[in-house]
């Protein structure tokens, strides 16, 4: 590992090896500091449950900040290597010091006080070490004691067996239930050695063993094997005559109390040891470990009471550090990983919602195909309470839901089943508030007002948190070419708010897409910043994405203006389609940030699969492909290529060559083939409007303009008679299907008054398949054409999720469609009348879902898919960053 790089950590040397993994010295090139990195054993890295337990423990311990405890900075994964990032403590550990013989009594007093202080701070939070030993205690050259590996022993069970080196014998670990032995043999408490339940008093026993070894320079329990050593722990007498004669009686008495095998008679609180040793060091009597009498007793009781009250306050404060804002010292940045529930994945393009105090994270998860009891593709809202071991499933949803919190953290708002809803975060029934057919984001102020986007192409709406009729708040500005207002977020005054404006034009070329400021008290809105994503406000900063980098921009919420330059906060933050303002992160005033990991998934693969999903052929190298369309003769593919400002390319499958079809990088999209494959029609963003062009596939001649629209349009089909091009057209109420007469050319609406899109005409030109939301969720319908009639739902409406992108088999005998990531096939008979059979799932594939990313071969036996690459296993799960403002100062 030495000389290698893990993320931004350069491995510079080896520190040691133990049952919990290998430890290396490394350089944090981002923050410019040296750290210790512990690489976890491979057996652990391959076990999701162990990783989840370890991650939860690391997050808990990350809140434990004390001068005598080495801090945890992060829990990371790179290239399948899981590792902890920890404070690098220079100096010798006590096992090395012991080799030089006994430590002088005065120094033992100093070190044992520091050791007790560190243990007391942890015990006050309910955290025990369970593996306290000299090798886990370091002393710097300045005499500062640091406890290492605090609490980590209880997160991983070493299965490699016992060794004979008792100082570094494998740490037998696991959860705290009875019957599991924890700790290193020579320093285990008797109850641990017997496999019984152990608590903080196990640390007190180990504390006594460490004191004995510091004073004597000898190991207290030293058998030839682990079994011999455990036998000594259980039965051997403590050789008190080995303790130096100049050891104060109070220190001897303290060790006696710590080394009581009867846990009920053992010293009950390590804080008592600290008080006794401080009294001893201050010369306040050699009897300080006993209960003093008279006025001294009152004084000591007062000291202990004050200390206990201090521990309570400290416990509350430390539990909140990293999760709550504080006026005290700035705490270290701590990174960890939040894993999705077992059998589920985090839903793509769905933001995280961090509750106001940072103790809970809400998100949408999607059931995996291998889930034992939930249908693949089903979506639910989950809450991860960072103080609890397992997340809670809160409510089912038919879409991405986009949850958001009430100001008091009691309620979650979300979108599902055509409604804006709320649900008690502790559990309970879902309460519909108002209609919302296609919501994207909501925000909730202390006065009980919710702002949200109701439908695809609308301004923002407002409604009471108690429910009722929603009212318009912002209006689409046609001069700005607004398509939608979404992702609102209230600022601290509860009156002003931020929101994202979606422009029809390419966001990289438009001055209009970005973040705006509005107010409940005025219809006026003000442009604030051109961005690719929505923004959140927290800790006097706006957070938003720039590419896959999350930026933090200082912002004065009272003056509604920026106060400094933006600073990178996190990398590899995905966000969905660049022009729609997505950003898969969440934060709150608590200082906790949650975000998915992985750069924007723009690279895709074109593959041929058979009807069982088996890969038959990889068509091309990875690239930024969108809307691949197979020619009618099956020999060529037309596809948009490019993330932000793409061009159309044509792939010749027989000659294995590709040819660029357009050249102006004007965001040209959605190509469709003419019946004879001699022409391509496509949508271009080369002007302020979206325009439909036609050009010969030979590449001869300039593109011919057919139609111009002032809103978003997408081509879906070109009739076999060459007369009609079908396209989606957004409007303020949703989406419509229009037809363009190529000969005139003139466009006219075909399906209106709701949500209609993705129209595809059957090969014989008699039947039109399309997507509609009229049943409450998106389904595939078929009706006669050109005279509308006999509308039927073809998709399986009992299946979860939305259906989309119908595609006819070239011979007209089947209809295909997508539902989530599953491709369905429906047998059909389309002659004088239309009939169909039962939809059947062919296979599941990771398509982008934002476009019709599949085509069907002439015989219906092969399907061309445009797939996302396999997930990077090193980036599974979401990243949690506690105390993120600290990054900006470092």
JOGI-V33270 format. One record per helix or strand of 2 or more residues. SS is the DSSP state (H for helix, E for strand). FROM is the first residue (numbers start at 0). TO is the last residue. If there is no record, write none. Layout:
SS&FROM&TO ; SS&FROM&TO
This chain:
E&4&5 ; E&8&17 ; E&20&27 ; E&32&38 ; H&41&44 ; H&47&61 ; E&71&77 ; E&80&86 ; E&91&92 ; H&93&97 ; H&104&122 ; H&133&135 ; E&136&138 ; E&144&146 ; H&151&154 ; H&184&186 ; H&189&192 ; H&199&215 ; H&225&234 ; H&239&241 ; H&248&257 ; H&269&280 ; H&293&319 ; E&333&337 ; E&343&345 ; E&352&353 ; E&359&366 ; E&378&384 ; E&391&396 ; E&403&404 ; E&410&415 ; E&418&423 ; E&430&434 ; E&441&443 ; E&448&452 ; E&459&463 ; E&470&471 ; E&481&489 ; E&495&502 ; E&513&518 ; E&521&528 ; E&534&537 ; E&540&545 ; E&548&555 ; E&560&569 ; H&577&579 ; E&584&586 ; E&591&595 ; E&603&609 ; E&614&617 ; E&624&629 ; E&635&640 ; E&646&651 ; E&656&659 ; E&668&672 ; E&678&683 ; E&689&695 ; E&703&708 ; E&712&717 ; E&723&730 ; E&733&740 ; E&745&750 ; E&754&760 ; E&766&771 ; E&778&783 ; E&791&792 ; E&802&807 ; E&813&818 ; E&821&829 ; E&833&835 ; E&839&843 ; E&853&855 ; E&861&867 ; H&872&874 ; E&877&881 ; H&884&888
